Amino acid sequence: MDIIRLLPDSIANQIAAGQVIQRPASAVKELMENAIDAGASHIKLVVKTAGKNLVQVIDNGCGMSETDARMSFEKHATSKIRAAEDLFNIRTMGFRGEALASIAAIAQVELKTRQTGEQLGTCIEIEGMKVLKQEPCQTPEGTSIAIKNLFFNVPARRNFLKSDTVELKNIIDEFQRIAMAHPKIAFQLFNNDNEMYHLKPGNLKQRIVSIFGDNYAGKIVPVEEKSYALHVYGFVGKPEFSKKTRGEQFIFVNNRYIKSAYLNHAVSRAYQQMMPKESFPFFVLFLDIDPVKIDINVHPAKHEIKFEDEKLVYTFVNLGVKHALGAHSISPTIDFDQEDHLNKNGGFDQTPRTWLEITQNTIETKEAKKFAPPSSFKPLSQREENNLKNWEKAFDTGGSEQLTTSRQEEPHHIQMAQHNEVEGIREAVPPHQVQRRFIISQIKSGFILIDQQAAHERIMYERYLKLLEKSKHETQRQLFPQSIELNAADAQILLQILPDINNLGFDVQEFGKNTFIIHGFPADIIQGDEKKMVEELIEQYKMNASVTRLTKRENLAKSLSQSSSIKAGKTLSVDEMKTLIDELFACENPYTAPNGKFTFISFSNDELEKRFENK
């Protein structure tokens, strides 16, 4: 019995569409690139409900004839290539001829187009590859394509779309990439009838500043490196403006955005000894190379690329960035771990309050002081019981292994069951800080090594989760409010989380387009560079939303804990270390930070003795 058969076109198209159109941002990319290939000088993008209900691209390009308009929805119909040899000399954005056919298979599409010089245009309506209408119409020169109800006939795919915040971020990312690659074209972006971007034609630096904000004008330096085989140009950020997240890094090859960890490494290597660890520089780099020496036909999304000589490209990019930084006299900082406010020679008249002094001023920390592990037994509060339970759990297994197992496995530590033994040792031998990053705390059968940043992130995460369920928290007002200007994408995210963060004790108010005023911060957060903390909060929120499936409350608590926690490089006093340890073991889960990283590991005396054996 024969069992192999051809799939119907409708099913085959839906399967193929899954590769090309993975989310609303994929449709945005394909439609905007088509508009660029049509020679448009002005492109308008309109989205509603983060593209789930509407994605519309309007351009003033060359338009299409009636026949071309209908043919554009056929699979593998393209005007970009004619023969196989053309694949090795591609300069246009699109060439596969799959985008419109894929979109038409999984959405309701309305196309209006008119060629230059023609009196009438063409209107076509398609739903799930079925042509519902095709007729002449009055429409401006150029093309307008509206995609409504994406994945309406593929409910499983629609259900897998993420929150509107995440999907809108992906749309903005695609918009920014295309706009940066074509600074001479005017672009507009409307989200739910609100204009987010209005980018005028200009040069690359003007476009970067228009997208990311006026403050970027002084943060970037130009890159220019040219040879017979390769031309590298663009802008890189000064080391002091690096960020903790990787978001603002862009590499374009022949004006096409690509993802390449290999070339990212070439750029990062040029910054060696110029930035703190786990920091990422800003860069927008363009590579012009002979199309014959690359292969972009690797994946339908066209984000991957193969080079004929990867090592040459790597070296050229690395040298280009090094020369740019050197030409602007940017030299490494001596000690990146040193706190900005710390002056061992007494150069500052006023020393900022320590982390402990600040946290002890809060209501919650004042209560925590009462809940420190007692030296003698008495009726315990819930917090004391929680603290004692976690201390005992950490030391009752007799394990001697360093934590190198799966994060899902419960950590194994050192024996210690009695509360007075825990308290006695911790009082007799104070904790000690190592490399301004780790805390050593002795226990009966060895010692534990605590990552101070991971531990504080866990403490703050659980604190913020609880506070988000309560009424407004105490705010520490600023004597001189600060203003912060964000790019349109970050401003939208801050607006969405503003009610929640203000409920935690922040006082941040909208002040004009993409500008906010910081009037106050929660009393338990170290005062200093408030603007930088807000920027880090937004970066962490974006990164957490795109990487993990968190509720809005969990994402906000995680992002706040990451941006407001004490960092590696922060010097702590003995009292501060004791408080950190007490609060860590009072947590519901003291073993891991919100990102899954271990907060501490243990070493037993037996393990230490074995290390000294000469076998």
N, C-alpha and C positions, 0 to 999 in steps of 0.2 A: 504494500500500500504506500503510495507517495504521500509524504507529509510536508515537504518543503514547498512553500508558495510565496509569491511576491506579496509584500505588504501593500495595502491601499495607499494611494498618495497622501490622503489625509493623515494617516498614522505615521507614515515615513517622514512627512514634513514636521509633525510634532516632535518626533525623535530628533531630527536634525536641528530643529529650533532650540532644543535644550542645550546644544553646544554653543550656538551663536548668541542666543538671548537667554541669559541666566537670571537677569533681574532687570528692573526698569533702567538702571544705569547702562546696561548693555545696549538697550534700544536708543538711549540718548547718544551714546558713542557712535553707533552706526548711522543715525540720521544726521548728526552734525558733520561727520566725515563726508557723507554724501553731499551735503550743502557746500562744503569746502571744495570738493572735487568739481562742483558745478560752477565754480568761480564767483561765489557770493562775496560781497564786501560787507554785508550786514546779516547777522544770524541771530534769531530770537528763539530762546528756549522757554517753553511754558510747561510747568508740571503742577499737578494737583494730587493731593494725598500721597506725596513722595513718589509720584509716577505711577501709582497703582491704578488710579482712575483716568489719568491723562498724561501723556507725553506728546508735546507738539513742538515741531521745529519749523520755523518760517524763515525763508531765505530769499534774497533778491538775485539768485543765480540765473543761469541760462534757461531754466525751465525745460519742459519736455513736450514733445509732440503727442498727439493722441495715441499713436501706435506705441511710442516708447513708454508712455505712461502705463499702458496695459502690460507691455512686455516686462516692465521693471519688477513685477510681482512673480514672474516665472523663475523657477529655480535655475541657478547658474546662468542667469541672463545678466550680462555686464557690457559696458562700453569701454572698459579699461584695458582688456587684453584681447588679442586676436589669435595668437599662436603660442605654443609652449615656450618659445624663446622669450616672449614678453615677460614671463615669470621672473626672469633674471635681470630685468631692467625696470622694476616697478618704482614709480615716483608718486603715484596717487595713493590716497588713504585706503580706499577699498579696491578690491579686484576680484573677489570670489564670486560675486553675484548671488550671495545667499541671504543677505540681511533682510530685504523687504519680503522675500518669500517666507522666511522664518517668522517674521513679525506677523504677516498676514495669516499664518497658520494658527496663531495663538492669541489673536486680539481682534478688535473691531477697528478697522482702519479707514480713514477718509483722506484721500489725496486730492489736492487742488493744485494745478500747475498751468503756467502759460509761458510760452516762449517769447523772447524779445521780438517786438514788431507784429505779433499776432493780435487780432481783435478779441478772440475768445480763447478761453482755456479749456481744460478738461477736468471733470470731477469724477472720481471713482470711489465707490464704497465697497469694502470687502469685509467679510466676517468669516473667520475660520476657513480661509481660502476660497470661499464662495463669493462671486461677484454679485452684489446686490443691485448696483446701479453704475452706469457709465453714461455721462451726458456732457454736452458743452456747458460752460458756465462763465460768469464774470468773476475774474480774480486778478489780483495784481501780478505783474511779471515776477517770475520766480516760482518757487514751490512751497507749499504748506502741506505737511503730513501730520495728522493727528492720530495718535494711538490711544484707544480707549479700552479700559477694562482688560489690561494685560493678563494673560493666562486665564481668561474667563472660561475656557473649555478644558483647562488643565488644572483642576482644583488642587491636586496634590502639590504642584509646583507653586501655586499661589499661596498655599498654606505654609510653605517653607520660607516665604519672604520674611524678613526680619521687621523690626519696628520701623515706624515712619522716620524716626531719627537716624537710624542706621542706613535705611535706603536713601534718604535725602543726602546723607553724607557721601554715599557712593556716587550719586548723581552730581553733586558739587565737585567731587574729585575728578570725574570725567570732564566736566565743564571746564575746570581750571586747567587741566592738562591740554585740552584742545585750544583753549584761549591763549595759553602761554606759547604754544607752538606756532601760533599765527597772530602775532601782535599787530599786524597791519589790517586785520579784520575787526570790525566792531561787533561786540557780543552783548546780549542782554539775557538775564535769567530771571524769570518770574516764578515764585512759589506761592500757590494759593492766592494769586492776584497781588502779591507783594513783590516789588522789584528788589532782588537781592544784589544783582550786579548790573552795572551799566558801564561797559568797558569801551573806551574810545580808541580809535586806531593810534598807534604810536610805535616806539621802539621797544625792545625787550625789557629794558630796565623800567620803563614807564608801565609796561604791562604787569611786571612783577609787583611793583608798588601799588598799582590799582587793585590787584587781587589780594595781596597780603597786608596792605596798610602802609601809610606814609612813613611809619617808623622804620620800615625796611630799607629806605633809601640810604641810610647811613650804616647799615649792617652788612652790606654785600660789596664784594670787589669783583671786577671783571676778569674773565679767563679768556685767553686767546692763544692757541697753539696750532700751527699750520705746517703741513708738509705736502709733498706731492700725492700721498696716499690717503691722508686723513686731515680733517679740519675740526678742531675742538674749540668751542666757544660757549660763553654763557656767564653765569655769575655763581660765586660761592659765598657762604656766610663767614663772617669773622668768627674765630674760635670762641670768643667770649659770649657769643649769642647762640651757642649750641643748646639743644634741648634734650630732654630725657626720653623723648619718643622720636620715632623714625619718620614721622609723617611727611615732612616737607623736603623730600629728596626726589628729584626728577631727572631722568636721563632720556633724551630723545635721539633717535637715529634716523636721519633723513626726515626730520620733523614728526616722526612717529614715536609715541611714548612706549618705552619698553621697561620690563622688570629684569634686572640683572644683578644678582648678589655679587657676582664676580667684579663688575665695574663699580658697584657700591664700595667694595673693599678697596679698590684702587684709589677712590676718593678719600676714604677714611684713613688709609695708610699715609696719605699726604699730610694729614693732621696729627701724626704721631707726636706725642709730648706737647701738644698744644691745647688739649682738651681733657677734662676729667674723664675717668673711665665711665663706660655706659652712657656716654653722651653722643649725640648725633648732630653733625653740621647740616646747615641748609645749603642746598645746591640745585641749580637749574642748568644742566649742561646739554649741549647739542653736539652731535657728531655727524658731520657730513662725510659720506664715504660712497665710493662707487657701488651701485646696487649689485653689480656682478660679484662683489666680494662678500655679500651677506645673503642669508636666506631667512626671509620673514614668513615663509609659508610653512610654519611649524605648527601653529594652532589657530583655530578660527578667530580667537580673540586678538591675535596678532600682537600680543604682549611679549612673546618670546622671540628670540632672534639668534641666529648662528653666524659667527664671524669666520671668515677664511683664516685669519691669523689673530686669534684671541690675545696672545701674549703681546703682540705689537699694539693692539688697541689698549690693553691694560696699562702698558708702560707709557703710552702717549697721554692717556687721561691722568695718570698719576703725576707725570711731569708737568702737565698743564696746570693742575691745581697747585703744585709746589711752587712753580714759577709765579703764579698769581699771588699767592700768599707772601712769597719773598719780595716781589716787586712793590708790595705795599707795606713793607717793613713790619710784618706780623711775626713776632717771635714767641717762643713758648713761655708760658708762665712757670715760675720756679716751683711753686707748691700749690697744687689745686685743692688739696684737702684743707688748707688753712681757712678758718672762718673769716669772712670779710670784716667782721667787727672786732676780731681779736688782734690786739696789738701788744706784743710781749714787752715792748719798750715804753708802754704807757702813753702812746701817741694820742689816744682818744680821751677826752675829758670825762665822758660818761660811758660806763660799761653797761651794755644791755642786760636785762634780767636773764637769768639762766632758765633753761627749760623747766627745771624743778620749781623755781620760784613762780613761774607763770602758771603751771598746771596746778600748783597748790592753792592758787587764788580762786579756782573754780569750785562750784558747789559740790560737784561730783568728786573732786580730788580731796576736798576737805572731809567728805564722808569716807573716802578711801583711807585717810590717815587713821580714822577710828577703827578701821577694819584690818590694820596691819596685823600679821600673825602674833598673837599674845605670847608672853613669856610664861604664863601660867594658865591652866585650863579654867575656863568659865563658859557660860552659855554662849554659843556661837551664832552670829547672824548668818543669813544666806550667803552673803559675799565671803565671810570667813570660812564657811563650810566649803564653798566652791574653791577657794584658795587652797585650803588644807587638802581637799580631795585631789586636786591636780598635783600638788607637791607629792603626796603619798603615791599617787599613780605613777609619777615620774620616777620613783625610786623603789618600787616594790616588786620588780620583776627579776632582779638579779642579773639582768642582761649586761653584756660588756661590749656589744658591737657598736661601732660607729654607724650613724644613720646613712646607709647607702642603698637602702631597699626602696621599693616602690612607695610613692607618696600615699597610696591607699592603705599601706600597712601601718599599724599603730607603732609608734616609736618604742624602743626598749631601752631602759635606763638602769639606774643604780638602786640597790636596796636601801630603803629608809622608811620605816613605817610610823614611827612615833613623832608627834608634832614637836615635842621638846627637843628631840635630836636635830630636827631640821632647823629650828630656831637657834639652838645652841651653836651649831657649826657656823651658820650664817652670821651670827653675832660675833663669834670668836675670830673668824677669818673674813675680813671684808672683801667684797668683789674687787676685781682689778680690770682695767680697760687695756686692750691690746690693739695697737695700730689705729686707735680712735674709731674702731669699727666693731670689735668683739668684746664681750664681757666674760671674764672667767669667774665662776662662782664655785667654791669648794663644797663638796658634799661628803658624806661619811665614807663612801666607797670609791671616791675619785673626784671628778669635777665635771661641770657642764660648761660648754662654750656657747654663748648666746650672741646671735646676730642682732645688734641693737636696733637697726632699722626695721628688720623683719618683725621683731618683737613689738616695737612701737606701732607698726602698721596693724598688727593683730589687735592690740589694745584699742587703738583709735577706731578700727573698723567696727568692733562690737559696741563701742560707745556711740558711734554715729547711728548704727542700726537702731539702738534703743531710743536715742534722741529723736529720730525721725518718726517714732510712734507717739511722741509726747508733744506738748505745747511748745511755743516758741522759747528758745534757749537764751541765756544771758548774752548780751552783746557788749563788746568793749568799743566805745565810740572813739573815732580818730579826731584829734585836734584839727588836723588839716586833711580833709577828704582828698582822695586821689582820683583822677580820671584815667580811664583805660579805653583805648580804641582798638577794636577787634576787626578782623576781616569779616565779611558777610556770613561766611559759613560758621565761624566760631560764635558770632553774635547770635545766630539762630539757636545754637545749642545752649548758650548761656540763658537765653530767654526761656527756654523750655524747662531748665532746672532751677531758675531763679526763685520761684516760690518755695521750693524745698530747701535750698541752701540758706535762704533768709530765715526760714523756720529754725535752722540750726544755730542761729546767732550771727550770721552774716547780715550786713545791711548794704546791699548792692542794688542800685536803682538805675533804670534805663535813662539815658540823657541824650536824646537825639539819635540819629541814624548810626548804629554800630558803636555807639559810645556809652559808657557806663560810669557811674560815680560810686566809689567805694567809701562809704561813710563809717563802717565798722566791721569788726571781725569777732568771731567767738572768743571769749576770754581765755580759753585754754589753748589757743594757737599762738605760737611765737610771733610777735610783731616784728616786722622788718620790711621785706620786699613784697608787699601785698599784691602788687600788680603781677609779679612773677608767679605768685602762688595761684592766682586766678587763671593765668595762662596754662600753668601746669595742670590744674584741675580739669580744664577743658580738654587738654591733650590726653590726659589719662581717661577721661570719660569717653572720648571718641575711640581710643584704643580698646578699652574694655568692652564697649558696645559691639565692636566689629569682631573681636576675638572670641568672646564667650557669650553664652545665653544667660544673661542676668536680668532680674527685674530692675525697673528704674531705681527702686530704693536700694537694692544691693549694689548696683553700678555706682550710684552716687556715694554710698558709704565707702565702697572700695576706692573710688577715685579720690575722695577727700582724705582717706587714710594714707594713700600714697603721696599726696601732695603736701600734707601737713605734718607728716611724721618727722622725727629727727633722722638725720641722714648719716651715712658713713662719713667720718671726718669730723664729727661733732664731739668735742671733749666733754665728758661727763664727770661730775663729782661722785664721791662714794655714796652720798645720800641719793643722788639722782639714779645711780645704778641700782641701789636697793629698792627704790620706789618702782623702777621699771620692772625689776624681777617680781616684786609683790603683785603688781598689776597684771603682769603677764600670766602668772599662775592663778589669778582670780578670774581669768577669761574662761568662757565655756569650752573653747578649743585653744589651748596655749601652745599646741605643737606646730602649727603651720601659720604662715602669713596668709592674707586673703588671696595672694597669687599662687599659693601652693608651696611656696618655699619654706623649708624648715626654719623655725625660730631658734632652735638650739639643738646641739648634739651632745652626747655624753661620752666620757672616757672613764673606764674603771681602773682601779689600781692594778688588777691582774693584767689588763691590756697594756698598761704603761710598763709593768715589769717585763712583759714579753718583748716589748720594743727594745729593751736594753740587753736582751740576751744575745750573746755572740755565738751564732750557730755556724 
